[in-house]
Amino acid sequence: MFRRSDYFILAAAFISFLFSVSLWFGGYRDEGMFVGIWVPSILSFGGFVRQSTRPRGK
């Protein structure tokens, strides 16, 4: 099941993706690629947070 924090992480990754695409097609290709590499970083951070807040017995 998704928790509220999961939705925030997914929203942040999606906003970063949209910002990256808008930069890319706006002519700022280097900046678009830089912002684009935030997406997997945000998702990895979300996975880390989810794993670290999970109860130990499961």
GROMACS elastic network, one bead per residue, 0.5 to 0.9 nm:
[ bonds ]
;  ai    aj funct       b0    kb
    2     5     6  0.80543   500
    2     6     6  0.58902   500
    2     7     6  0.72032   500
    3     6     6  0.52422   500
    3     7     6  0.68007   500
    4     7     6  0.53002   500
    4     8     6  0.65932   500
    4     9     6  0.89361   500
    5     8     6  0.50705   500
    5     9     6  0.62937   500
    5    10     6  0.86566   500
    5    46     6  0.81889   500
    5    50     6  0.83911   500
    6     9     6  0.51596   500
    6    10     6  0.61482   500
    6    11     6  0.84892   500
    6    46     6  0.70103   500
    6    47     6  0.87903   500
    6    50     6  0.79179   500
    7    10     6  0.50914   500
    7    11     6  0.59629   500
    7    12     6  0.85141   500
    8    11     6  0.50490   500
    8    12     6  0.61097   500
    8    13     6  0.86233   500
    9    12     6  0.51274   500
    9    13     6  0.62386   500
    9    14     6  0.86082   500
    9    42     6  0.68345   500
    9    43     6  0.67203   500
    9    45     6  0.83788   500
    9    46     6  0.58619   500
   10    13     6  0.51162   500
   10    14     6  0.60860   500
   10    15     6  0.85620   500
   10    42     6  0.82896   500
   10    43     6  0.71917   500
   10    46     6  0.82780   500
   11    14     6  0.50496   500
   11    15     6  0.60494   500
   11    16     6  0.84622   500
   12    15     6  0.51684   500
   12    16     6  0.61100   500
   12    17     6  0.85815   500
   12    39     6  0.82036   500
   12    42     6  0.73233   500
   12    43     6  0.88156   500
   13    16     6  0.50547   500
   13    17     6  0.61579   500
   13    18     6  0.87031   500
   13    38     6  0.75262   500
   13    40     6  0.77361   500
   13    41     6  0.86222   500
   13    42     6  0.59330   500
   13    43     6  0.66468   500
   14    18     6  0.62033   500
   14    19     6  0.85555   500
   14    39     6  0.75397   500
   15    18     6  0.50790   500
   15    19     6  0.60806   500
   15    20     6  0.84879   500
   15    39     6  0.89093   500
   16    19     6  0.50632   500
   16    20     6  0.60660   500
   16    21     6  0.86366   500
   16    35     6  0.66212   500
   16    36     6  0.68735   500
   16    37     6  0.89888   500
   16    38     6  0.68150   500
   16    39     6  0.61928   500
   16    42     6  0.89079   500
   17    20     6  0.50398   500
   17    21     6  0.62170   500
   17    22     6  0.86093   500
   17    35     6  0.75857   500
   17    36     6  0.60065   500
   17    37     6  0.88887   500
   17    38     6  0.81632   500
   17    39     6  0.63600   500
   18    21     6  0.51382   500
   18    22     6  0.61367   500
   18    23     6  0.85889   500
   18    36     6  0.88656   500
   19    22     6  0.51141   500
   19    23     6  0.61605   500
   19    24     6  0.85762   500
   19    32     6  0.75398   500
   19    35     6  0.73182   500
   19    36     6  0.81458   500
   20    23     6  0.51652   500
   20    24     6  0.61162   500
   20    25     6  0.87103   500
   20    29     6  0.87901   500
   20    31     6  0.75578   500
   20    33     6  0.66845   500
   20    34     6  0.77971   500
   20    35     6  0.52379   500
   20    36     6  0.51362   500
   20    37     6  0.88029   500
   21    24     6  0.50148   500
   21    25     6  0.61726   500
   21    26     6  0.82346   500
   21    32     6  0.64000   500
   21    33     6  0.86529   500
   21    35     6  0.89085   500
   21    36     6  0.78106   500
   22    25     6  0.53838   500
   22    26     6  0.57698   500
   22    27     6  0.87120   500
   22    28     6  0.86527   500
   22    32     6  0.74710   500
   23    27     6  0.64759   500
   23    28     6  0.51710   500
   23    29     6  0.65344   500
   23    30     6  0.86005   500
   23    31     6  0.65899   500
   23    33     6  0.84992   500
   23    35     6  0.85305   500
   24    27     6  0.56472   500
   24    28     6  0.52829   500
   24    30     6  0.76326   500
   24    31     6  0.73433   500
   24    33     6  0.72743   500
   25    28     6  0.72047   500
   25    29     6  0.73979   500
   25    32     6  0.83403   500
   26    29     6  0.78512   500
   26    32     6  0.88851   500
   27    30     6  0.88492   500
   27    32     6  0.87124   500
   28    31     6  0.54907   500
   28    32     6  0.60475   500
   28    33     6  0.87676   500
   29    33     6  0.62115   500
   29    34     6  0.86097   500
   30    33     6  0.52351   500
   30    34     6  0.62592   500
   30    35     6  0.87462   500
   31    35     6  0.61795   500
   31    36     6  0.83683   500
   32    35     6  0.52434   500
   32    36     6  0.59277   500
   32    37     6  0.88118   500
   33    37     6  0.64487   500
   34    37     6  0.55508   500
   34    38     6  0.72187   500
   35    38     6  0.53564   500
   35    39     6  0.76310   500
   36    39     6  0.58582   500
   36    40     6  0.82834   500
   37    40     6  0.62323   500
   37    41     6  0.68617   500
   38    41     6  0.50320   500
   38    42     6  0.60018   500
   38    43     6  0.85934   500
   39    42     6  0.52437   500
   39    43     6  0.62869   500
   39    44     6  0.85999   500
   40    43     6  0.50218   500
   40    44     6  0.59441   500
   40    45     6  0.84541   500
   41    44     6  0.50764   500
   41    45     6  0.61185   500
   41    46     6  0.85737   500
   42    45     6  0.50909   500
   42    46     6  0.62027   500
   42    47     6  0.87081   500
   43    47     6  0.62426   500
   43    48     6  0.86266   500
   44    47     6  0.50295   500
   44    48     6  0.61727   500
   44    49     6  0.86261   500
   45    48     6  0.50045   500
   45    49     6  0.61580   500
   45    50     6  0.85418   500
   46    49     6  0.51070   500
   46    50     6  0.60721   500
   46    51     6  0.84980   500
   47    50     6  0.50823   500
   47    51     6  0.60288   500
   47    52     6  0.85030   500
   48    51     6  0.51184   500
   48    52     6  0.60443   500
   48    53     6  0.85739   500
   49    52     6  0.51453   500
   49    53     6  0.61014   500
   49    54     6  0.85610   500
   50    53     6  0.53477   500
   50    54     6  0.61921   500
   51    54     6  0.53485   500
   51    55     6  0.87459   500
   52    55     6  0.82785   500
   53    56     6  0.87167   500
   54    57     6  0.86608   500
   54    58     6  0.77170   500
   55    58     6  0.62192   500
